[in-house]
Amino acid sequence: VQLQASGGGLVQTGGSLRLSCAASGFTSGDYTMAWFRSAPGKEREGVSCIRARGGGGYYSGSVKGRFTISINNAKNTVYLQMNSLKPEDTAVYSCAAVPRGLIVGVCLGAESYNYWGQGTQVTVSS
């Protein structure tokens, strides 16, 4: 399985960005995809996750209400729409995937994922 992330960039406070992560190599069946972010001096944070077969997205408290995760099963692609961006959202965002459906309680844990894409930088200027 390979993951290809894109969509990062520089945006002003209050702006929006949409990240994409395309997965290749999944066979038929359920899977879960997620976004994590890493910033200097901070622990890696699970931002959002979504299961391919059913259920909506799940979010960390720091982004809930501002970010929306969605999935296109036909394209095996997950999107993260990020609105009302803040300087503290500045980080390298990475997508991750696992070929099974995860329950909400573990889907924001990095240890739950087998596959990782390269990161994409998101910078929010004040």
Backbone as ProteinMPNN parsed JSONL, in Angstrom:
{"seq_chain_A": "VQLQASGGGLVQTGGSLRLSCAASGFTSGDYTMAWFRSAPGKEREGVSCIRARGGGGYYSGSVKGRFTISINNAKNTVYLQMNSLKPEDTAVYSCAAVPRGLIVGVCLGAESYNYWGQGTQVTVSS", "coords_chain_A": {"N_chain_A": [[0.85, -1.188, 0.0], [0.549, 2.143, -0.861], [0.733, 5.576, -0.008], [-0.137, 8.793, -1.001], [0.211, 12.03, -0.301], [-1.076, 15.369, -0.592], [-1.516, 18.959, -1.037], [-0.816, 20.792, 0.943], [0.374, 23.995, 2.19], [0.898, 27.585, 2.363], [-0.992, 29.751, 4.306], [-3.099, 32.407, 5.426], [-4.147, 33.331, 8.761], [-7.364, 32.197, 9.56], [-7.906, 31.334, 7.063], [-8.344, 28.727, 4.52], [-7.561, 25.333, 3.665], [-7.248, 22.369, 1.662], [-6.426, 19.104, 2.14], [-5.271, 16.16, 0.49], [-5.176, 12.61, 0.236], [-4.152, 9.937, -1.457], [-4.646, 6.509, -1.73], [-3.085, 3.55, -2.756], [-3.219, 0.131, -3.698], [-4.829, -1.16, -1.898], [-6.845, -3.97, -1.317], [-10.14, -5.296, -1.853], [-12.42, -4.557, 0.742], [-12.769, -3.402, 4.141], [-11.3, -0.39, 5.389], [-9.368, 2.013, 7.195], [-8.607, 5.422, 7.308], [-6.481, 8.148, 8.203], [-5.472, 11.366, 9.476], [-2.543, 12.796, 10.709], [-0.567, 15.107, 12.606], [2.519, 16.839, 12.978], [4.444, 18.984, 14.868], [7.195, 21.172, 15.577], [8.639, 20.577, 18.723], [6.339, 19.554, 19.78], [4.188, 16.768, 20.552], [3.321, 14.173, 18.225], [0.135, 14.409, 16.799], [-3.023, 12.942, 16.514], [-5.319, 13.894, 14.184], [-7.701, 13.532, 12.674], [-9.924, 10.896, 11.637], [-11.301, 8.318, 9.54], [-13.563, 5.801, 8.567], [-13.719, 3.548, 5.865], [-15.992, 2.038, 5.295], [-18.684, 3.089, 6.279], [-19.89, 5.151, 8.95], [-19.113, 8.333, 10.283], [-16.672, 10.98, 10.295], [-14.072, 11.268, 12.744], [-12.752, 13.4, 15.232], [-10.017, 15.248, 16.675], [-10.14, 17.204, 19.659], [-9.001, 19.679, 19.24], [-9.442, 20.419, 16.628], [-12.035, 19.97, 15.993], [-15.075, 20.926, 14.554], [-13.899, 22.725, 12.882], [-12.375, 21.387, 10.999], [-12.984, 19.014, 8.387], [-13.3, 15.694, 7.535], [-13.338, 13.493, 4.77], [-14.159, 10.797, 2.513], [-13.468, 9.224, -0.549], [-14.478, 6.426, -1.761], [-14.335, 5.137, -4.195], [-12.073, 6.15, -5.324], [-10.247, 5.618, -3.412], [-9.364, 7.658, -1.736], [-8.722, 10.077, 0.716], [-9.835, 13.079, 2.159], [-9.041, 16.177, 3.743], [-10.619, 18.832, 4.778], [-9.779, 21.94, 5.797], [-10.74, 24.545, 7.678], [-10.998, 27.932, 8.916], [-8.364, 28.33, 9.85], [-5.657, 28.349, 12.184], [-2.685, 29.815, 13.625], [-1.588, 27.881, 15.318], [-2.191, 25.544, 14.043], [-0.188, 25.052, 12.342], [1.986, 22.751, 10.97], [3.527, 19.621, 9.991], [1.592, 17.598, 8.068], [0.488, 14.302, 7.951], [-0.719, 11.42, 6.267], [-2.307, 8.327, 7.098], [-2.944, 4.792, 7.009], [-4.866, 1.786, 7.445], [-5.657, -1.596, 6.813], [-8.303, -2.305, 7.833], [-11.386, -1.844, 9.632], [-11.42, 0.574, 12.099], [-12.323, 1.158, 15.487], [-13.781, 4.017, 17.079], [-12.407, 4.626, 19.425], [-9.721, 4.03, 19.031], [-8.881, 5.056, 16.679], [-7.48, 7.414, 16.384], [-4.989, 6.893, 17.239], [-1.593, 6.586, 16.597], [-0.283, 4.156, 16.598], [-2.069, 2.37, 15.612], [-1.914, 2.142, 12.896], [-0.686, 0.848, 9.795], [0.434, 1.843, 7.481], [1.992, 4.679, 6.074], [1.985, 7.917, 4.647], [4.03, 10.379, 2.922], [4.804, 13.488, 4.514], [3.013, 16.621, 4.382], [3.532, 20.052, 4.321], [1.883, 22.411, 6.297], [1.399, 25.747, 6.789], [0.412, 28.351, 8.782], [0.015, 31.68, 8.804], [0.215, 34.472, 11.042]], "CA_chain_A": [[0.0, 0.0, 0.0], [1.267, 3.411, -0.916], [-0.095, 6.744, 0.255], [0.408, 10.007, -1.598], [-0.48, 13.199, 0.244], [-0.853, 16.638, -1.274], [-2.447, 20.015, -0.694], [-0.347, 21.728, 1.953], [0.795, 25.291, 1.699], [0.932, 28.724, 3.277], [-2.279, 30.433, 4.323], [-3.247, 33.335, 6.541], [-5.104, 32.977, 9.814], [-8.741, 32.258, 9.113], [-8.024, 30.778, 5.727], [-8.688, 27.31, 4.342], [-6.779, 24.456, 2.8], [-7.749, 21.007, 1.582], [-5.41, 18.077, 1.938], [-5.726, 14.92, -0.134], [-4.273, 11.471, 0.39], [-4.6, 8.847, -2.317], [-4.086, 5.211, -1.356], [-3.071, 2.532, -3.806], [-2.805, -1.176, -3.231], [-5.827, -1.802, -1.051], [-7.775, -4.916, -1.924], [-11.499, -5.033, -1.392], [-12.572, -4.726, 2.171], [-12.826, -2.178, 4.911], [-10.04, 0.205, 5.803], [-9.472, 3.278, 7.913], [-7.558, 6.389, 6.985], [-6.405, 9.198, 9.213], [-4.489, 12.432, 9.353], [-1.787, 13.153, 11.893], [0.29, 16.262, 12.389], [3.697, 16.944, 13.827], [5.014, 20.325, 14.911], [8.403, 21.203, 16.413], [8.416, 20.727, 20.153], [5.052, 18.978, 20.184], [3.97, 15.372, 20.218], [2.461, 13.925, 17.079], [-1.272, 14.452, 17.19], [-4.036, 12.427, 15.614], [-6.22, 14.996, 13.898], [-9.005, 13.049, 12.245], [-9.907, 9.574, 11.033], [-12.572, 7.934, 8.94], [-13.617, 4.422, 8.129], [-14.231, 3.504, 4.499], [-17.33, 1.448, 5.242], [-19.65, 3.499, 7.273], [-19.472, 6.014, 10.039], [-18.589, 9.628, 9.903], [-15.328, 11.25, 10.734], [-13.814, 11.49, 14.158], [-11.815, 14.514, 15.276], [-9.46, 15.671, 17.937], [-10.818, 18.376, 20.169], [-8.373, 20.91, 18.778], [-9.864, 20.76, 15.27], [-13.458, 19.685, 15.816], [-15.848, 22.091, 14.176], [-13.166, 23.494, 11.865], [-11.879, 20.466, 9.978], [-13.922, 17.984, 7.954], [-12.678, 14.605, 6.802], [-14.25, 12.766, 3.89], [-13.483, 9.739, 1.794], [-14.018, 8.787, -1.825], [-14.098, 5.018, -1.806], [-14.015, 4.745, -5.568], [-10.705, 6.593, -5.608], [-9.405, 5.322, -2.24], [-8.75, 8.938, -1.401], [-9.291, 10.778, 1.855], [-9.643, 14.522, 2.099], [-9.197, 16.917, 4.985], [-10.934, 20.237, 4.551], [-9.384, 22.675, 6.983], [-11.251, 25.91, 7.664], [-10.706, 28.752, 10.106], [-7.041, 27.89, 10.287], [-4.986, 29.146, 13.196], [-1.225, 29.581, 13.619], [-1.255, 26.631, 16.02], [-2.396, 24.423, 13.133], [1.027, 24.885, 11.562], [2.588, 21.439, 11.229], [3.584, 18.686, 8.877], [0.439, 16.702, 8.128], [0.742, 13.007, 7.313], [-1.861, 10.518, 6.249], [-2.017, 6.957, 7.501], [-4.011, 3.868, 6.646], [-4.797, 0.412, 7.942], [-6.68, -2.345, 6.057], [-9.429, -2.808, 8.621], [-12.131, -0.768, 10.238], [-11.056, 0.838, 13.488], [-13.344, 1.812, 16.294], [-13.469, 5.401, 17.407], [-11.49, 4.736, 20.543], [-8.307, 3.817, 18.669], [-8.556, 5.5, 15.317], [-6.546, 8.55, 16.396], [-3.712, 6.435, 17.763], [-0.661, 6.284, 15.518], [0.099, 2.744, 16.662], [-3.097, 1.575, 14.948], [-1.761, 2.222, 11.448], [0.422, 0.137, 9.17], [0.98, 2.533, 6.317], [2.116, 6.126, 6.238], [2.419, 8.686, 3.493], [4.973, 11.441, 3.247], [4.102, 14.625, 5.09], [2.846, 17.846, 3.613], [3.653, 21.17, 5.261], [0.843, 23.427, 6.392], [1.873, 26.886, 7.551], [-0.617, 29.37, 8.945], [0.654, 32.91, 9.26], [-0.651, 35.317, 11.878]], "C_chain_A": [[0.884, 1.235, 0.0], [0.283, 4.556, -0.727], [0.606, 7.973, -0.298], [-0.408, 11.196, -1.121], [-0.133, 14.445, -0.554], [-1.789, 17.696, -0.695], [-1.987, 20.986, 0.366], [0.046, 23.052, 1.334], [0.807, 26.33, 2.791], [-0.399, 29.457, 3.178], [-2.316, 31.366, 5.525], [-4.24, 32.808, 7.571], [-6.534, 33.189, 9.32], [-8.98, 31.662, 7.752], [-8.327, 29.295, 5.733], [-7.691, 26.606, 3.44], [-7.478, 23.1, 2.752], [-6.594, 20.063, 1.275], [-6.054, 16.848, 1.302], [-4.699, 13.829, 0.128], [-4.857, 10.31, -0.404], [-3.877, 7.561, -1.925], [-4.152, 4.265, -2.546], [-2.629, 1.212, -3.199], [-3.759, -1.851, -2.279], [-6.624, -2.801, -1.873], [-9.154, -4.601, -1.386], [-11.599, -5.31, 0.107], [-12.563, -3.389, 2.868], [-11.418, -1.67, 5.203], [-10.336, 1.522, 6.5], [-8.302, 4.167, 7.518], [-7.618, 7.538, 7.975], [-5.357, 10.231, 8.829], [-3.855, 12.668, 10.722], [-0.981, 14.408, 11.573], [1.401, 16.302, 13.423], [4.239, 18.358, 13.715], [6.226, 20.302, 15.829], [8.055, 21.408, 17.888], [7.12, 20.153, 20.669], [4.989, 17.499, 19.819], [3.111, 15.264, 18.966], [1.013, 13.792, 17.545], [-2.139, 13.819, 16.112], [-5.094, 13.492, 15.417], [-7.617, 14.499, 13.566], [-8.859, 11.678, 11.597], [-11.284, 9.253, 10.484], [-12.463, 6.503, 8.436], [-14.278, 4.373, 6.769], [-15.672, 3.011, 4.446], [-18.169, 1.895, 6.413], [-19.068, 4.342, 8.377], [-18.948, 7.325, 9.524], [-17.171, 9.786, 10.388], [-15.252, 11.43, 12.229], [-12.665, 12.482, 14.258], [-11.222, 14.701, 16.664], [-10.179, 16.939, 18.382], [-10.266, 19.682, 19.62], [-8.843, 21.332, 17.386], [-11.362, 20.566, 15.046], [-14.232, 20.971, 15.557], [-15.176, 22.954, 13.119], [-12.702, 22.623, 10.712], [-12.97, 19.449, 9.647], [-13.169, 16.942, 7.132], [-13.738, 13.917, 5.946], [-13.443, 11.744, 3.098], [-14.225, 9.429, 0.503], [-13.562, 7.345, -2.014], [-13.707, 4.56, -3.202], [-12.571, 5.085, -5.923], [-9.733, 6.238, -4.484], [-8.642, 6.567, -1.797], [-9.481, 9.563, -0.227], [-8.91, 12.25, 1.752], [-9.778, 15.105, 3.496], [-9.398, 18.379, 4.631], [-10.672, 20.981, 5.851], [-9.828, 24.134, 6.839], [-10.872, 26.632, 8.952], [-9.35, 28.385, 10.694], [-6.41, 28.892, 11.24], [-3.485, 28.899, 13.125], [-0.839, 28.274, 14.307], [-1.569, 25.384, 15.196], [-1.169, 24.169, 12.265], [1.733, 23.596, 11.952], [2.816, 20.725, 9.908], [2.45, 17.69, 9.068], [0.746, 15.434, 7.327], [-0.529, 12.18, 7.321], [-1.394, 9.104, 6.582], [-3.199, 6.067, 7.164], [-3.77, 2.491, 7.253], [-5.917, -0.36, 7.264], [-7.719, -3.025, 6.925], [-10.151, -1.611, 9.207], [-11.765, -0.625, 11.698], [-12.229, 1.472, 14.223], [-12.851, 3.193, 16.696], [-12.389, 5.503, 18.469], [-10.02, 4.614, 20.19], [-7.929, 4.466, 17.36], [-7.695, 6.748, 15.272], [-5.21, 8.179, 17.022], [-2.778, 6.02, 16.641], [-0.297, 4.809, 15.465], [-0.901, 1.838, 15.963], [-2.864, 1.422, 13.455], [-0.504, 1.53, 10.94], [1.168, 0.967, 8.136], [0.93, 4.041, 6.515], [2.558, 6.758, 4.924], [3.471, 9.701, 3.916], [4.189, 12.629, 3.787], [3.973, 15.771, 4.104], [2.776, 19.005, 4.601], [2.449, 22.09, 5.15], [1.364, 24.53, 7.293], [0.788, 27.951, 7.576], [0.042, 30.603, 9.536], [-0.333, 33.766, 10.052], [-0.768, 36.716, 11.306]], "O_chain_A": [[1.839, 1.342, 0.769], [-0.846, 4.515, -1.216], [1.804, 8.165, -0.086], [-1.573, 11.351, -1.488], [0.957, 14.56, -1.116], [-2.727, 17.381, 0.038], [-2.71, 21.935, 0.669], [0.05, 23.21, 0.113], [0.738, 26.016, 3.979], [-0.872, 29.746, 2.079], [-1.637, 31.13, 6.524], [-5.066, 31.945, 7.273], [-6.863, 34.224, 8.74], [-10.124, 31.501, 7.329], [-8.537, 28.683, 6.78], [-7.066, 27.216, 2.572], [-8.203, 22.728, 3.674], [-5.888, 20.216, 0.279], [-7.221, 16.54, 1.545], [-3.502, 14.097, 0.227], [-5.913, 9.773, -0.068], [-2.652, 7.534, -1.805], [-5.16, 4.198, -3.249], [-1.78, 1.172, -2.308], [-3.536, -2.996, -1.887], [-7.03, -2.505, -2.997], [-9.305, -3.718, -0.542], [-10.932, -6.195, 0.642], [-12.368, -2.353, 2.232], [-10.465, -2.448, 5.253], [-11.436, 2.063, 6.393], [-7.162, 3.715, 7.411], [-8.678, 7.857, 8.515], [-4.491, 10.0, 7.985], [-4.538, 12.729, 11.745], [-0.745, 14.726, 10.407], [1.247, 15.868, 14.564], [4.465, 18.868, 12.617], [6.282, 19.499, 16.76], [7.28, 22.296, 18.243], [6.825, 20.249, 21.86], [5.658, 17.046, 18.89], [2.288, 16.134, 18.679], [0.72, 13.146, 18.55], [-1.998, 14.133, 14.93], [-5.704, 13.946, 16.385], [-8.604, 14.989, 14.115], [-7.798, 11.34, 11.072], [-12.292, 9.827, 10.897], [-11.42, 6.065, 7.951], [-15.271, 5.059, 6.528], [-16.476, 3.503, 3.654], [-18.34, 1.179, 7.4], [-17.882, 4.246, 8.692], [-18.394, 7.395, 8.427], [-16.546, 8.827, 10.839], [-16.251, 11.71, 12.891], [-11.717, 12.424, 13.474], [-11.832, 14.363, 17.678], [-10.756, 17.656, 17.564], [-10.983, 20.679, 19.543], [-8.661, 22.488, 17.002], [-11.89, 20.964, 14.007], [-14.06, 21.97, 16.255], [-15.817, 23.82, 12.524], [-12.643, 23.08, 9.57], [-13.771, 19.072, 10.503], [-12.49, 17.27, 6.16], [-14.89, 13.781, 6.356], [-12.216, 11.816, 3.022], [-15.455, 9.38, 0.473], [-12.417, 7.081, -2.378], [-12.848, 3.694, -3.363], [-11.933, 4.395, -6.718], [-8.538, 6.519, -4.583], [-7.442, 6.524, -1.526], [-10.711, 9.575, -0.183], [-7.814, 12.604, 1.318], [-10.53, 14.595, 4.326], [-8.461, 19.072, 4.234], [-11.277, 20.682, 6.881], [-9.336, 24.858, 5.973], [-10.48, 26.013, 9.941], [-9.221, 28.159, 11.897], [-6.6, 30.102, 11.124], [-3.059, 27.866, 12.609], [0.135, 27.632, 13.914], [-1.241, 24.275, 15.617], [-1.117, 23.18, 11.534], [2.041, 23.377, 13.124], [2.359, 21.166, 8.853], [2.36, 17.023, 10.099], [1.2, 15.494, 6.184], [-1.315, 12.234, 8.267], [-0.236, 8.746, 6.369], [-4.329, 6.542, 7.048], [-2.639, 2.094, 7.532], [-7.027, 0.158, 7.145], [-7.981, -4.216, 6.756], [-9.608, -0.509, 9.272], [-11.797, -1.599, 12.45], [-13.017, 2.223, 13.647], [-11.655, 3.484, 16.654], [-11.54, 6.393, 18.404], [-9.159, 5.044, 20.958], [-6.763, 4.429, 16.968], [-7.216, 7.111, 14.198], [-4.39, 9.053, 17.305], [-3.14, 5.182, 15.816], [-0.03, 4.275, 14.388], [-0.618, 0.66, 15.741], [-3.559, 0.639, 12.807], [0.569, 1.602, 11.54], [2.373, 0.812, 7.943], [-0.034, 4.593, 7.046], [3.386, 6.212, 4.195], [3.763, 9.864, 5.101], [2.993, 12.739, 3.518], [4.72, 15.873, 3.131], [2.051, 18.945, 5.594], [2.049, 22.493, 4.057], [1.731, 24.275, 8.44], [0.307, 28.396, 6.534], [0.566, 30.561, 10.649], [-1.533, 33.787, 9.778], [-1.456, 37.562, 11.878]]}, "name": "protein", "num_of_chains": 1, "seq": "VQLQASGGGLVQTGGSLRLSCAASGFTSGDYTMAWFRSAPGKEREGVSCIRARGGGGYYSGSVKGRFTISINNAKNTVYLQMNSLKPEDTAVYSCAAVPRGLIVGVCLGAESYNYWGQGTQVTVSS"}
